Amino acid sequence: MNREVIIACDFQDQEKVLTFLDRFTEEKPFVKIGMEVFYGNGPAIVREIKARGHKIFLDLKLHDIPNTVYKSMRKLAELDVDMVNVHAAGSIEMMRAARRALDEKVSRALLLAVTQLTSTSEEVMQRELWIDHSMADTVRHYALNAKEAGCDGVVCSPLEAGLVAKACGSDFVTVTPGIRFANDEKGDQKRVTTPAMAHDLGSSFIVVGRSITGADDPVEAYRRAAREFAEGVQ
């Protein structure tokens, strides 16, 4: 599988997203559209970006009763995106409902399950979420549940990409946010790495936000991230 950089386009409105993407005249980068953009602009922004030739990771993290997730995923499948996700904490039954919805719509989107957010530390997970296991064991268990449910992969920290591959197989996709260049601030992320480290840890895809979108030259920052991730050097 080719390693790809996904740009998190977490802007507040459609104009900012499209203006940002207009800067890429030679590449058509993979784009993550999250809640901020989708809830502010609706399906129209997804259709517009697809029409421009970009692949899309629609990052809405569905987490509800199985029937609601099933019906919601059937609607999202109509947008012809390349990745969608649910929360693994919603149960195997819920993830199976999402899988069934995509299959019935003959969607080619990869179905991912979010294990633990990269903003969550092990301390917070145990103290506030009452998960009495290590981060590594929790992510591994959630990944195995996701595989059993028919998901194509998981969203996890790059720090857990290797253990997921070992548990679920090398063809099980790991999409890893929490990526920063070595000299960048961590922001609200806790479990972070550089693109080069993500390469060494075995990530299938990396999601990069502010290190690219906040750069003086986003196109060059994207190329740098792609180069470091592909080659494992920084």
Buried (B, 14 or more C-beta within 10 A) or exposed (E): EEBBBBBBBBBEEBEBBBEBBEEBEEEEBBBBBBEBBBEEBEEEBBBBBBEEEBBBBBBBBBBBEBEEBBEBBBEBBEBBBBBBBBBBBBBBEBBBBBBBBBEEBEBEBBBBBBBBBBBBBBEBBBEEEEBEEEBBEBBBBBBBBBBEBBBBBBBBBBBBBBBBBEBBEEEBBBBBBBBBBEEBEEBEBBBBBBBBBBBBBBBBBBBBBBBBBEBEEBBEBBBBBBBBBBEBEB
